[in-house]
Amino acid sequence: MTTAAPAVAPLTVQDAEALITAARTAAEAAGVPVAVTVLDAGGHLLAFRRDDRAVLIAGETSTRKAYTALQLNAPTADLVDLVKPDGPFHSLPTALDRPLLFIAGGVPVHRDGRLIGALGIGGGAPAQDHAFATTALTTLA
């Protein structure tokens, strides 16, 4: 007889709004206009916000970073070297017809050790976007 794993609460719209608020607060403190995307565990958009001053492409990059972090269950900052010409995932960005983006700024969101969604930030330098995303994750801890 197997025991089913206890149910884990999914990422809610309230969680998504808290992540967006925290990410934008961190970015504003650094003077960086950003776009923030939150996806649920199925890769569906839960929340999105782009600062008026953020470059337009930030919306697309934030969404692709979130999607990549979700699909690979890893921060995109940890994946950058894997897609370099000598890396084991070199062909992955072009092998799939999916919006993967291997630039820092995407992080998976976990609850009780289970993947429940992802957060992506675009608009700053990759290290800044990653820092804003990891700071935002602390709001759900």
FENMO-V521007 format. One line per field, one symbol per residue. phi: phi as a letter, one per 20 degrees, with the letter a starting at -180 (. if undefined). A space follows every 50 residues. Layout:
phi = ???
This chain:
phi = .ddffffdfffdfffffffffffffffffemdfcdcccdefenefdbbbc fgeffgfgfffffffffffffdlbfffedgffdfgdefdgeggdfdecee becgpdcfddclmdfcrbccccpdfgffgfffffffgffef
